[in-house]
Amino acid sequence: MYFDEVVDVAASADGSTLGALLGDGRVFVWDSEGTPQATLRTRGTYGGRLALSFDGALAAVSPAEPNTWVNVEPRGGVQVWDIATRQVRRSLPMRASSLWFSPTEDSLLVNNGPPWRYEIYSAVNDDPPRALPKGTYPAFSPDGKQIAIGMLANKIQIYDLGTLRVKRELLTDAEAKVDYGRLAWAPDGRSIAAEALENDETEIIERWELATSQMQRVPLRVEGDDLAPSGSYYTLKYSPDSRRLLIGAGGPGTRVLDSKTLKPIPGADMRGLRRAAAGLRGGSFVAAEKYTVELWDVATLTPRRRLYQGSSLPTLWPAALGLLGWSVAFGIRLRKERGLE
């Protein structure tokens, strides 16, 4: 891993604020036009997760998982930062693998583990958490009153956040075994999209129409499509206008689908983009390659401007090259002083 690598991006629900977390724990924050707002110096350890509150006032950062390749361990727990003051508002002593802000209030959902369960914390006070059952991935409803959780047992459960009781279940057909990976709730509130594994081998995308409970399902990978994600999925997002689905993985890039037909959108090229984050409103979103962050236009699906450019070289390399150059210069000088040159 490298200090300059982009490990996560985030957007506030109102679309006003965008952010990126780097491998060394720096968090860059921009407004919706790409104007820099703040740089936070968090204690990230070559990874972690980033979330922004609904109005862009707070940023939450979780520590990375242990990384034996670079011999690092997570330091501390989740930090909730006040972006305006550059101060930590609250610290949660846990090892959360992921986190999400409510789209309507300053509450934070974390995947806390072990035992890996969802807990809802206030982002601004020390109230005890409210616990939800375990699942594979959550998605808040746009009005913040419900939360959908994917399961490994052919269903998506929708909870009422006031009572924490199951309000509704979306059940797949009995012929297929579906294990849900990621979920996304459309900004217009009318549908839920899900990335899943069917019968332990076929990667699929589902779209549930909430008014009718009708579901459509298509394979995620298309033969010969070099933009088809594979492996670890980092992004499943609706665009703020609810018209498109962005599906991104670590290597091949991000696919763009029509959110109603689940068909690829002609001409949409987000090749190489590993992550994307969009709010529920606004005309822009943020997308990242390994060492770059760009502001993208929602209407045209084209980049507006580059927000960050990192180095593809490890941070230690400049120091090593500098030391090598100093050693060569010192050797030449020493040889001259000894009359060898």
Secondary structure, 3 states (H helix, E strand, C coil): CCCCCEEEEEECCCCCEEEEEECCCEEEEEECCCCEEEEEECCCCCCCEEEECCCCCEEEEECCCCECCCCECCCCCEEEEECCCCEEEEEECCCEEEEEECCCCCEEEEEECCCCEEEEEECCCCCCCEEECCCCEEEECCCCCEEEEECCCCEEEEEECCCCEEEEEEECCCCCCEEEEEEEECCCCCEEEEEEEECCCEEEEEEEECCCCEEEEEECCCCCCCCCCCCCEEEEEECCCCCEEEEEECCCEEEEEECCCCCECCCCCEECCCEEECCCCCCEEEEECCCEEEEEECCCCEEEEEEEECCCCCCHHHHHHHHHHHHHHHHHHHHHHCCCC
